[in-house]
Amino acid sequence: PTYIRKAMRGQPGELDSYRGEGGTVYPFYTANEQSFDDDDTPPPTPMWSNLPPPAPPETASRWKAVRKQISVAGRFWSAGQDRAEEAAVSTLSELLQGLVAQGALSLERRLVEHRDTPPGAVWPHGWPPRYTQRVLQLPLTEASVLDLVADLSAGALPPLQYVAGLLHAAKASLAQLPNVLRHDVPTGCAVTVVGDLHGQFGDLLHVLRCRGFPSPTRPFVFNGDFVDRGPASVEVALTLFAFQLLLPNSVFLNRGNHEERSVHALYGFQRECNAKYAPDAGGAAAYELFSEAFEHLPLATLLNGKVLVLHGGVDDEMTLEQLERLPRKEYAVNQANLLGTGRPGLVHPHMRARLAEIAAREKELRPINSALWNDPCAEPGVYPNRYRGTGLLFGADVAAGFLERSGLGLILRSHEQVPEGFHWPYGPGRHLATVFSASNYAGKTLNKGAYALLGATGSRLSDPALSPLPLDAAPGAAAPAASPAAEEEGATAEHPFGGLRFVSFDADELPRLRVSQRRHQLVASAVLAQRDELLAAYQAADRGATGELPVGMWEEETRRVLRTPPMLLPPMRCFLLGRDWGGSPTVRYQAFLGRFRLAVPQLAPLLPYRDYLVLLLANLDAKRSGAVSSRQFAAACKALHSQFGAAAALCAKPEEVLAAMGMAA
């Protein structure tokens, strides 16, 4: 047989498969895979049945040819930029050797002691965990939250004392919130609803790259199950709590069944916390603080007064008013909720003292159990969910009855892995939809992830805020053709309460997006470095001195100065010109150049020496913490000044450089 190996993002292990006679693909797992005894998610269907049907040959071949041309052109240009960077690295190495030989810089490193790897440790960036020395002060600012996300993306965790402070603040903030949050989407905006993430930090970053970071005009709802099974549950939870603290009126966190202590104690989150923050060093407090914050998470979010976003589902007696008045902190999944299945309960020892009290209140707390655990089914009525061991299965009649009793129009829920990332279990546009955002879930299945976009009341699918295109796509560009499965299930719907669109993605898109972002970064850096040359070229082409150029002429002059291939810039128009450009036939080139500027203009003389300074600072950072002392920074600046003389005169006064960045020497 012909062996095929496809590396999966999920850890541990890889997925193997082989192709037998007749082309049938048989998957199996390598010996280092852990067992996947999951009583929370139905067994995955055969992997080949999850693959989307192929596009029509003519459409597929046309799109493939266009993508190949753009990819080849971009690859050649990026390769040229990479070769230039390699040459710069060689020069940097020579500079370092010269500085060391002159005694101007010491590259001696201190050995850092690391504890041994605990059994079953889960860590996506290798072992041991790395910790940043950046101070995370409260109240949070936008800059501090973005720094936190950047550190987590680079595999650096905040120290325990800052995690504790953030979680204490998150717990206090969440405790003040009602069970059901309410938010009306502003006109011209769209709220992004994200389903289960399950510790897959890459999927969270993918959604943020596509939609942008949360803001007052870009609200988000994260619909539970932030943790367990994935390798980065701590990173996901810290990111979401930080954004919620920063923007409490724009970031809404719903509780999922995996935010229940008895569940995340079994499915990996407790083990991950203990691996990243060792219990013997006070790390046990981190897990407790996470658990306490989870207990205060709201149960649902009501959008535009008509769309109820909650993790699981509803039942035949539940009303919105019931859900609003229940004591959510007192809920725990336990033996009383097992509906006579005879299965052992998911009971953490910490919860046993509360079982008698909770059992007495089972009927009152039943709506919470439904909101976290229930699943839709094809048959009418309600039935015990014997597979999960708790919760109910409910039919379309039950969903319709709940909507009628509560005066709502739609239920948007998560909780179930579905092949396309979204699904209408009762038919497109009817009563309830599922959205699940963990692509290639836990590295075991080839499912897509998805997120939902809901516009303001009365919005149409043609509104720009509901566009499925990436934020850097050119206006007027055609969206990729949807798969037949996505069209059949209803990727779009228009309701009086707002336009609704589902956007699917898969793990294979993540590296493609990173390549695209790398090209965007290279182009932006080239524009910044050659602003004067670009301005001179634009002014020479603008014979009437109007301050504007036709788009084609602007593109040609930009390509000529930056020496990019012809097909590289058109897909980047919206990224380069900004959304305010709006597809106009002309470009105001001064406004275009104004989009690319240094945050601290007085540091412009340092721009040619940026890479040298970064390399020197990295070599002084013995612990790889991402931070150096002010004395080390001053030493690096003076070393550059001694090497480049008057051209790097600003480096002779490192205290002025620090002051310009708002830092004290």
N, C-alpha and C positions, 0 to 999 in steps of 0.2 A: 504493500500500500504506500501511497504518497503521504508523508507526514506534513502536517501544517501546524505551526506554533503561533499562537496569537497571545502576546503579552497583555495581561489585564492590569488595570490600575489597582484593583482591590488586592489587599494583602491578607494572608500570605499566599505564595504559590502562583502558578501560572496555569492557564487553561490549555490543554492539549486536545487535539482531535485528529482523526485520520479519515481519509476518503477511501471507502471500499469500492467494490464492484458496483457499477451502475451510478457512481457519483454520490452515493449516500454518505453523509457526514456523520460520524459517530463521535460524540464528545466524551472525554473522561478527564479525571483530575489526577495530577501528579501526586506522588506519595507524600509530599510535604504539605498537602492541603489539610486543613483542619476539618473535622466533621461539621456538617451544616444542618444540625437538628434544630429546625426553626419552627416553633409552634405559633409564630406570629404572622408569618407570610406563607401563603399556599406554595406547595412545591413548584419550582419553575417548570414551565413547559419545555419540551425539547428545544434546544437552541435554534435549530434550523426553522422551526415554526415561528420564531420571533422576528425573523428577517423580513424587512418590508418587501413587497412585490416590486420587481424591476419596473422602471419607467418605460414608456413606449420607446422602441428602438430609435426612431427618428429624433425624438426629443432628447433622449439620453445621449445619443452620439453628438448632437449639436452642442448641448451644454458641456459635455466632456471635452470637446475640441476647444471651446472658448476658455474653459478653466485651465486646460493644459497650456494654451498660449500664454495666458496671464501668469501661470505658475512658473513656466520656463523663463519668461522675461524677468519676473521678479527674482527668480533664483540666481540668474546671472548677475543682476545688479547687486543683490545682497552678497553674493560671493565676492564681488569686487570690494564692497565695503568691509567684508570680513578680512580680506587680504590686507587692506589698509590698516585695519585694527591689529592684525598680526605684526605688521611692520612697526606699528606704534609700540606694541608690547616688547618687541626686540629692542627698540630705542629705550624704553623704560627700564628694561633689564640692564642695559649698559649704564644708564644713569645711576641705578641703584648700586651697581658694582663700583662705580667711580666714587660715589658718596661714601660707601663703606671703606674703600681703600684710603680715602682722605681722612677717615675718622670723624666725618661730619654726621654720621648716622650709625647707630648700632641696631642690628637686626636680631640680636640675641633674644631668644624666646624662653619664657618660663614654662616648665612642665605643669600641666593642670591635672590634678588627680580626679579620676572618675570612678564612681561606684560600679560594681559589676552589674551586668544586665540581669534584672529579675526574671524569673520564669514567666514565659508567656507575655513578655513585654510587647506592646504594639507602638511603633513609632515610625511615621512615614518617611522621615529624613535620616534614618540611620540612628545608631546608638553611640554614645549616650545623648540624651536630650541637651540642646543648647539653649542658654538663657541670655536674653539681652540685659544690658544694664540701664536701658532707657527708663526714666522715671515716668510712671503713669499717674498723673495727678488728677484729683477730683476737685471740682466738677470737670468732666471731660470737655475738650474742645475738638473741633473738626480736625485740626492738625494732629492731635494726640490719637484720635481714633484711626486716622489714615496711617499714622506711624505704626500703630498696633497691628493693623492688617498687613502692612508691608513686612513687619518683623515675622508675623506668623507665616506669611507666604514664603519667607526665606528660611523657615524652619527654626526660628528663635522664639522661645516662649518668654512671657514676662515672668519675673521672679514672683515667688509665692506671696510675698507681702502685698504686691500690687494686685494680684489676682483676688486675694481676700478682700481688699478694699473695693474692687469693682463689684464683686459678688454681694457684699453687704449693701452697696448702693443699689444694685439691681433688685435685691430682695425687698428693700424698703420702697423702691419705686413701684414694683409690681403689686405689692400688698395694698397699695392705695387704689388700684384699678378695679373696676367692676368685672363681674364674670363675663359679660358680653360688651366688647368695645364697639364703638360706633364711629364711622367715618364716611363722609360724603366726598367723593372724588372731585377735585376742583375742575372747572371747565377748562378744556384743552389739555388735560392731563390724563394719565392712566395709572391705576394701582397695579403693581405686580404681585401676584399671589404665588408663593413658592411652596411646594409640597415637601414630602419627606426628604431629608438630606442624609440622615444616618451617618454622620461623621465623614462624609465625602466632601472635604474642603474644596477640592478641585471643581466640583459641580457648583458650589456656592460662588466661587470666584468667577466661574463661567457666566453665571447669571448676572453678576455685578458688572462684568466686562461688557455684556450685551446691553444691559439696561442702564448702567451708570450707578454710582453710589446713591443711597437714599438721600432725599432732600425734601423740603416742604412741598415742592412741585412734583416729586417723584416718590410717592409713598410705596411701602412694601408691607405685605402680610406674609409672615412665615408660619406655616400651618402645622407645627408640631413635628415630633420625631426628629429632633436635631441630633440625637446621639445614638450610640450603639452600632456595632458591626463594622462601621468604617474605621479607618485608622486615625482620624483627626477629629474626634468628637469634641475634645477640649477646645481646639481652634475654632470650630464652628460655633460652639456655645459662647465663647468669649467674644467673638465678632458680633454675634446677634445681640448679646446683652449690651455691648458697647454702643452699637447703633441705637438701641432702644433708649439708653440713657441720654444719648446725645439728641435724639429726635423723638421724644415720646409721643408727639402728635402725628408722626409720619411713619413710624416703624411699629408694627403690631405683631406681638408674639402670641400664638395660641399654644395651648398645652396639647401634647400627643400622648399616646399610651406609653411611649418609651421615656417620657418624663416622669413616670411613676417609679418610685424607689425600688419596688420589688422586681420590676422589669429590668431597669438598667443595671441592677446589681448582678443580674444573670447574663446579660447579653453584651458585656464588654466594656461599658463605660467606667465601672468601678475599677476594673483591672487597668484600663488606660490611665485613669487619674493616678493610681498608685505607681504606675511606671514613670509618669512624667513628673509627679511631685511625690517623692518617696514618703511613705507613712512615717518612717523613723525620723524624718527631718521635718515633721509637722505637716506633711502632705495629706494625712488623713482628714485634716480640717478642710482641705480643698474639696474633697468629694462631698463632705457634709454640707458645705456652703452651696455647692452646685445643687444638691438635692433639695435644700431648703428654698433656694430661689425657684426651682422647678415647681414646688408645691404652690407657689403664688401666681403661676402663669394663668392668665385668663383662659376661658374655655372656648370662646368664639369671638368673631368679629363680624359686625353687620355693616355691609357696604351699600351706600346709596339707599339705605332704608329697606332694601329688598333682597339682597344677596347675602345669605348667611354662610360664612366660612368657618367650618369647624373640622376637627380632625377625622372623626369616625362617621357617625350617622345619627339617626333619630329612631324613635319607636312609636307605637300606636297611641301612647298616652302623653307623650312629651309635648310641652309647649315652651315657647320662648320665655314666657314669664317665669316658669319653673326654673329654667336654666339660669336666669338672672339672680334668683334669690337664694340659691343653695350655697352652703359653706364649702367652697372648693378645696380649701386646705385640709379638710377632714377626710377627703376621699382617698381610699387606697383599694387596689384590686385585692380580693381576699377570698377565702373559702365561701363566704356568703353569696358571692357573685357567680358561682360556678354552675348555677342552673341545673343542678342534679346530674351533671355529666359523670361524676365519680372520679374526675381527674384531680390530682393534687393541686392545691392552690399555689400561686406565686407569692409567697409570704416571706419577706425579709425578717430576720430575727428582731430587728429594731421595731417592727410594726406589731409584733405579737401582743403587746400589752394593750393595743387599741382594737383588737379584733372583736371583742364582745360589744364594745360601743358601736363599732361600724356595722356589725351584723344587725343590731337593733334598728339601725337607721337605713338598712338596705333599700327599702322601698323609696324612701325620700331621696336617697342618693342615686337611684337608678338612672335619672336623666344624665348625670355626669358619666356613668359607665357607658351609656349609649353614645354620648358625644365623643368618647375616646375610643370605643371598641367596635361599634356596630358596623356591619357591612351590608350593601345592597344585594338583593338576589332577584332572580327572574320570577319566582312564585309570589303571589299576593300573600299578605299577612306577615306575621313575625314568627320566627323559629329560633330555638337555641342554637348558637354557633358552637357546635361540638368540636369543630376543628381548632378554634382558638382557645376553647375552654372557658370563655367568658364573653359576654355581649350577645347580641342578637343579629340574625339576618332579617332584613325587612324588604318588602316588595314595593312596587311603584305606587300601589294604593296607599301605603303607609306614608311614603314621602309626600304624595299629593295631599293627604289629610293634614300632615304637619304644616305644610305651606299654607293651606287654607285656614287652619286654626290660628296661625301666627301672622297672617296677612303678608306673606313673603312671596317672592317670585322664583327663587332658585337656591339650591343647596350646593355649595362648592366644598368638596371634602378631599381627603388624601387617604393615607392608611393602607392602600393596596398597590403593589407593584403591577403596572399594566404595560404591555409591550410598547405602545406608542408614547408613553408618558402621560397620556390623558385618555379618558374614556367616558362615554355616555352610556351607563348600564341599562337605562330604560329607553334608549333611542335618542338620536341627536336632538338637542335642545329641550329635552323633557326632564323636568323636576330636579335632576341631580347630575353632577359631573365629578369625576375623580381626576386629580392632578398629582403626579408623583415625580419628584425632581432628582432622584438618585439614579443616574444613568449607569448601566452595567452594574446593577445593584449588588454590592458586596463582592464584586468580582466573580459572581457565580452565574449571571444571566446576561444576555445581550439585549436588554431592554433600553429604550430611549428614556431620557428624562424630559420634563416639560415644565413650563411655568405658564400662568394665565395672565392675560392683560384685560382689565375691566375699565372702560372709560367712564366719563361722567354721565349723569342721567341724561338720556336722550342722545348720547353720542352715536356716531355712525362708524362703521368699520373703516371708512375712508379717511377718518381723522388721523393726522400724522402721529399722534401719541399712541395709536394702536397699530402702528406699522410693525410687521414682523421682521423687518430688515435690521441688521446690525446698525448701531449708531453712526458708523462711519460710511455707510452705504450712500451712494450718490442718489439724490432725489430723482424719482422717475425710473430708477432701476427696477427690473422685474424681480419679483421674489422667486426663490427656487421652487420648482414644481413640487406640490405636496404629493406624498405617496397616496395611492388609492385607499389604503387603510385610513389615513388621516382624513381624506375627503369623506369617506363613508361614515366615520364616527362624528364628523362635524367639528372641524378645527375652528370655525367661526360661527357666531350667532349674534343676531341683533334683537334686543329687547327694549321695552320702554325704559327700563332702569339702566341701560347703557350697552354699548357694544362689547362683545366678549370674544377674545381670540386666545387660542392655545398655540404656543410655540414649542416645538419639540427639538431636542438636541441629543447627541450621543457622545460617548467618551472620545470617539475618533475626532470630533470637532475641536477638542481641547488643544491638541498639538497644532492643528491647522490654524486655530485662532492665535496661538502664541507666535507662529510664524508670521501671520498677518500683522500682529502688534509689533513684532520686531521690525518689520519693514516700515511701519508708521513711525516708530521711534527713530529709525535711521533718517527718514525723510525730514521729520521735525528737527532733528539735530543739524541736518544739512542746511535747512532754511535758516535756522538761528545763526549758524556759522557764516553764512554767505548772504546776510541781509543786505549789505551795501551793494554787492554785485547784482543781486536781484532787483533792488530799487533802481539802479542805473539802467538795467536792461528794460524794465517796465517803462521808465521815463523816456528812453530812446524810442520805444515802440509807440508810446502815446504822443503822437505828433500834435494833437490838438490840445495837449496839457489838460485833459478833462479829469484826470485822476481815475479813469476807468479804462478797462481793456475788455474786448470780447473774450468769452471764456476760452475759445480755441486759441487765440493769440496769447492769453495769459498762460495757458497750459504749455504752449510751445516755448515761450521764453523761460518758463520755470524749468522745463525739461532740458533746455539747452544749457542753462547755467549749472543746474545740479547734475547734469549728465545721466539722467535716468532713462530707461527704455521707454518707448512710446506708450506701451499699454499699462505702465505702472501707475500713473497718476489718475486716470479717469475714475477708477473705483474709489479713490481717496478724496474726491472733490469735497464731499460733505465734511470729512474729517479736517481737511486743510482750510476750507472756507467757513466752516461753522454752519449751524442750522439756520442762522439768520439770513444766510445767502438765499435760501429758498428756491434754488433752481433758476435764478435770474440769468439772462443771456450775457450780462457783463459782470466784471469783478472789480471792486474798488481795491486796488492793490495796496494802498496804504493801510486799509483796515485788515487786509490779509496778513501783511507783515506785522501789524500790531498784535496779532494773535500769538506770535512767537517771540517772546521776550523773557528776559531773566526776571525772576521774582525780586531780586535785589540788583537793580541796574548798576549801582556803584561798584559791584564786583565784576563788571564786564572785562576789565583788564586781566582777570584771572582765567577767563574762559579758555584761552589756548593751552593753559597749563593744568586744566581740570584733571585729566587722566593721570598726570604725574603726581598731583597732590593726593588723589584717591589711592594710588598705589602705595605711596609713602605711608599714609595713615593706616592702610590695611596691614602693612608690615609692622607698624608699631602696635597694632591691636593684638597683643599676644594671646588673649583669651578668645579671640574671634567673637567678641560681644557686640560689635558694631559701634563701639564708643571708645574714645581716647580722652586723655586728660588735656586740659588747656596747655600744659607745659609741653606735652607731646605734639600738640597741634602747632605750637609756636616753633618747635624744633624742625618740623617738616617744612613750614613756611620759610624759615631762614635757610634751610638746605636748598630749597628751590631758588631763593634769591641769590645765594652764592653761586649757583650753577648757571643762571640765566641773566644775572646782572640787572641792568636798568629796565630790561623788557619785563621783568617780574618785580618791579619796584614795590608794588602793593604788598608783596610777601615780606618785605622788610619790616612791616608794621602789623604783625599778626593780631595785636589787640584791636586794631581798626577793622580787620576782617571779621573778628568775632562780634564786635559791636554792630557792624552792618547786618549781621545775621540775628541780632537780638540776643546775643549770648555774652555773658560776663567773662572776662579773662580770668 
